[in-house]
Amino acid sequence: MILKIKINNIINLWQIILVIPSIFALNHKYYYSKNKNTCNIENVCTQEYNKNELIDYHLNEKKDSIKINKFCKKCLRKKKERDNYCKKCPVMEILNSLNILLPEETLDEIIYNNKSISRFGDGELGIIFGSRIGFQKFDKNMSKRLIDILNSNEKGLLIGLENSLKYSYLNILKDWVANYWIHWIKRNKTKLINLLDLSKQYGSTKISRFYMDYKENTIDVPKYLKQLRMIWNKKDIIIIEGEKTRLGVGNDLFNNVNSLQRIICPSENSFDVYNKIYNEAIKIDKSKLFLISLGPTATILAFDLYKNGYQAIDIGHVDIEYEWYLRNATTKIKINNKYINEITYGNINITDVTDRSYYDQIIVKIQNE
C-alpha cells in the first residue's frame, strides 16, 4: 500500500512537471512560432507588411510594438541568439528608415540657418539606458534630461543622431567601426526602437567625425573641413571644454575666428557642476557662438543655451579628429597634450601647454567640488 502511494505521488509529480511547460507556452503564445526558431510577431511584421507598412505598423500599433519588445528581450537573454542576430528581426529595417541628415547637410543647417545642435552618440544613449562612460558616471538626472532633450521639437535646434544606426550608412565606414555599431545595435535594439521617433528629422552626430571612421577616399576631408570651419568663420567664439581637451591648441583649426575665449570645466564628471557651468555661460553676450566639447554634458548645455537665446554647437571630438587627420593616423593615437578618452592611457601623462596665449583665452576655470 505504501509503495503504491509513493508510485502514485511520483506519477502525479511528473504530470505537474509536464503541464508547466504547456502553461508557460500558453502564456507566451505571442512570442514563439511552432518551429521555435522565429517568433509570431516577426512573422506578422515580415509577411503581412511591406517596408512602408512595417514603419506605419511600428508607429501606430503600440500594443504590437510592445509584443516585439517583449520577444526581443526574451530572445536576447540567450547569448548565442544575441550574437547570431535573427535575420528576420524587423528592428534593423526599422532603424534604417530613420530620417538622419548627412553630416554635410547638418553643417548647412548650422551655417545658413543658424541652428544649434545637441548630439546623441553611443555615450549619451548609453547613459539614457542606464550605463556610464569612461569620463562620466551615470546620473539619473542627466539621463532624464537627455531623454527630454531627445524628445524635444525645437525649430532652431537639431537633435543629432549617429548615422551608423542606419545599416545603409555602414558601407563607407571602416570594417572595425561598422562591426562596433552592428554589435552595439544588437545589444540595444529593443531600447532604440522604443526610444527613437521615425517621423522626426534628426541631424548628424558625425559633424565632428570626418576622418578616422571612414574608408579611404570616401570623404573629401579638405572640402569637408572648409565647410566645417564656416561655422565659426570671422565669429567671436566661446569654447566650453574639459580641462585638458584644448580645442585648437597646437593647430590651425580656429585660425579664422574673430576672437576666442574659453570656459574650462572638469575633464571628468562635469555634470556634477552643471549649474556652475551654465551660470558662467549665460554671463556671455548673446552675439557670441558657443562651441562645447564636454561629453553628454555638452548635449544638455547646448540645449539650455539655445533656449536662453544663444547659438550653441555640441562640437564633440572635432579637435582630436583634426589632429589625427594632420598626422595621417590610421588608428586612434595619443596626442601628448590632450585628453583622449577613446584610447588606452589617453587620459594620463598629458603634458602641459606652453603657449601663453592659451592661458590668456581662459575666462574662468570651474572645478569639481
Helices and strands as residue ranges (DSSP letters): H 2-27, H 40-47, H 51-60, H 62-76, H 79-84, H 91-95, E 99-100, H 103-113, E 116-120, H 122-128, H 140-150, E 157-161, G 163-165, G 167-172, H 175-195, E 201-204, G 205-208, H 221-228, E 236-242, E 259-265, G 270-273, H 274-281, E 289-293, H 296-307, E 311-314, H 318-326, H 356-360, E 362-365
